[in-house]
Amino acid sequence: MVLTLLKAKPERKLAKQICKVVLDHFEKQYSKELGDAWNTVRDILTSPSCWQYAVLLNRFNYPFELEKDLHLKGYHSLFQGSLPYYPKSMKCYLSRIPHRMPSERHQIGNLKKYYLLNAASLLPVLALELRDGEKVLDLCAAPGGKSLALLQCAYPGYLHCNEYDSLRLRWLRQTLESFIPQPLVNVIKVSELDGREMGDTQPETFDKVLVDAPCSNDRSWLFSSDSQKAACRISQRRNLPLLQIELLRSAIKALRPGGLLVYSTCTLSKAENQDVISEVLNSYRNIMPVDITEMARTFSHDFTFAPTGQECGLLVIPDKGKAWGPMYVAKLKKSWTT
């Protein structure tokens, strides 16, 4: 049964068409921002056959046989380095060669055993340092992978998963239903609020807040099937930093003094990453950057990081044999003084 599960997906499903409008736009921007590194990043992003998929095991229905089989097939455990706050309960595996296991089907009443994801998307979750009993907010939670990963790390006292988009909200609910046992669902609230209003409705409520913000999703945008829609997205792209800053302002209101906030995107764009964080840091006296350079050193075996010019920010860029990212992660702390 396990051996059947591990068959690679047919290559034909990866035959996607690159959107020239988006690629030309990225070429102009990222060749300036990333320099020579852009050539490799572009080659990876435009070659789905090079993409890698991590396998996050579900501790609520742990697949012991699958784990053994992954070892036999040459998969290795992510995050083999150690951080003081790395949770032993989170188990994630990847192959050194591009390979994708089939996704499990959703079955009512049966918890799924694993979740496929871009391994870099676990970095924001780890940066949050979730502890048992804490109140945590996932402000832009769909499709639910990071909420699920948070629950692999610790048992929060309260987890609020918010998603403003109604279609994505259904996806989020199904992810939680597919992986999380009923007793734990009782400490999870799912809402459909505009994230920019969360701070006003729940001021200084949460110990930890994750803002995995809407962004220029570089991987998916490159394969936009509708070139007119892609051109529209690019023209509206300049508005994203304003939305991201407004979401962060709301998250800061919702965060209690002494709490941690992690901001993340899946774009390479400096305007949506470093510039957004710089704007927030310059606007608040009580928001402090948290140095996460140690995280980059610890995980350099599995990820390639580009310079960000920020000790509080990391940028994972796709590389040969490490086709993870793009993923930007920034860590902030709310001090007790205003």
Buried (B, 14 or more C-beta within 10 A) or exposed (E): EBEEBBEEEEEEEBEEEBBEBBBEBBEEBBBEBBEEBBEBBBEBBBBBEBBBBBBBBBBBBBBEEBBEBBEEEEBEEBBEBEBEBBBEEBBBBBBEEBBBBEEBEEEEEEBBBBBBBBBBBBBBBBBBBBBEEBBBBBBBBBBBBBBBBBBBBBBBEBBBBBBBEEEBBEBBBEBBBBBBEEEBEEBBEBBEBEBBBBBEEBEEBBBBBBBBBBBBEBBEBBBBEEEEEBBEBBEEBEEBBEBBBBBBBBBBBBBBEEBBBBBBBBBBBBBBBBBBBBBBBEEBEEBEBBEBBEBBEBBEEBBBBBEBEBEBBBBBBBBEEBBBBBBBBBBBBBEEEE
